[in-house]
Amino acid sequence: MSESILRNKSKEFAKQIVYMCRDIKANARESVLTNQLLRLGTSIGANIHEAQYAQGKKDFISKLEIAQKECFETEYWLELLFETGYISETVYKPLQNQCGTIRRMLISSINTVKKNDK
């Protein structure tokens, strides 16, 4: 598979999550919420990357659907960190927007593959 905008966006998002979680842990000593976010935020890109080696269309769709679910949950943890004051709005908004963009791209990709599979 050639370079993928979705893979690139999800990897860049994962790096931003890693940096943010590292900063929160260093400055606020919070680990429960950030560990959860770190696991989920990096899992999105890992599942998208893994999908390129799927064993057929069903497996491909399954990997993308897992990434989509991880996106939804990532948005929740970002919101929780924002609402509890661990991250500022200037940190929260761009990450929330990036995550939403990836989620919409996943939805579109899944729908396209399912439509073309019929």
TAZIGI-V523210 format. One record per run of one state. SS is the DSSP state (~ for helix, > for strand, _ for the rest). FROM is the first residue (numbers start at 0). TO is the last residue. If there is no record, write none. Layout:
# TAZIGI-V523210
SS_FROM_TO + SS_FROM_TO
This chain:
# TAZIGI-V523210
__0_3 + ~_4_27 + __28_30 + ~_31_50 + __51_55 + ~_56_82 + __83_87 + ~_88_116 + __117_117
